[in-house]
Amino acid sequence: MTGAKQPFEAVVAEHGATVLRVCRAVLGPHPDAEDAWSETFLAALRAYPGLPADANIQAWLVTIAHRKAIDVTRARQRRAVPVGDVPEAARAGGAAGGPGGPAGGGDDPAAGDEDVWAAVSALPVKQRQAVAYHYLAALPYKDIAALVGGSTEAARRAAADGIRNLRTAFAGAAAKGADR
Amino acid sequence: MTSTVGEPGVSALLGITAPGDGELRRLHDRLATAADEDGILDIGYTTIDSPVGPLLLAATARGLLRVAYQNEDHDRVLSVLASRVSPRILRAPQRLDAAAREIAEYFAGRRTTFDLPLDFSLSHGFRQLVQQRLPQIGYGNTRSYGQVAEMVGHPNAVRAVGTACATNPVPIVVPCHRVVRADGSLGGYAGGPAAKSTLLALEAA
């Protein structure tokens, strides 16, 4: 089977979690992230037979996810829900137990999640994207630059600034969690 | 990513973006359904338990494409389908509902013929001709390789009939297990001799 393409099922199994993390980091803990995941894999399945056998599949998927997240964000804006309200909306959805709520109703909500989400949503969009693509999906900075615009160096700086901001928020959340 | 292990910002992000329990499975199923509706699920598959071990069932939109025994290595079978038919393959049990039901009925002794659309795109020429005629050997009966050769109008093609049976892409449903040696011994079988005798014993009961 040398050089042969693996069944798409294996692509979903191998990269599904990473792509969901990326969608969620970019869009927030919101059903929109699941919609972006679905649109990403549906588009990927459609194009899969034409993908070169030696392609970097994860980078390819992140590229599609980037575009699908933008589509979802635009659709959300058309519904007149301000982007800045993402974490608030997500918390409301989680409290209501709505389908596809934050972390799928995970069994161990860590103390301070809301603080981290607040920090993520407070990041400038390019920082949020750069952090998600580089730290969650190992996308090289030059590929990130191609997606979000600007130079490779700017993408590197955006990721570094973003992760520093998150680190600060994480430290704050941890301290707050310890107080409980 | 190893260079970021221990980075608190990354840990925080990994913590809050983690998929929930069953979330990826639910998303996968939603994807399979949407792909089927969009006509881009070229092959859907599932695995079922049976008295002859776990069986892989795979189908195109045209019909049942492949039934594979565990000893054929299901992952390897799917890889072959990816290269020979299409890599657009997802686990999609709903596409195999009818096949799974009929096979279960067969093993329960409640079904003697299969009424399933078949996709023979994995076999060609004489092999496909033989495979398409095998259902003419009725439940509980057997024929020798030579008799099948005569049945398809090529009495000298005994060896080729053997190859056609050995390469049957949909065993059980296309009953190559009903073809045995002229001396009454079992002959070969993709699922192994034990599976072949289990099927023949089931049908003799």
Interface residues (C-beta under 8 A of the other chain):
Chain A: M1 A4 K5 Q6 P7 F8 E9 V12 G16 A17 L20 R21 V22 R24 A25 P29 E34 W37 S38 F41 L42 L45 R46 Y48 P49 G100 A103 G104 G105 G106 D107 A110 D113 V116 W117 V120 V131 A132 Y135 L136 A138 G162 I163 R164 N165 L166 R167 A169 F170 A171 A173
Chain B: M1 T4 E7 P8 G9 V10 S11 A12 L13 L14 G15 I16 T17 A18 P19 G20 D21 G22 E23 L24 R26 L27 H28 R30 L31 A34 A35 D38 I40 L41 I43 Y45 R76 L78 S79 V80 L81 A82 S83 S86 P87 R88 I89 L90 R91
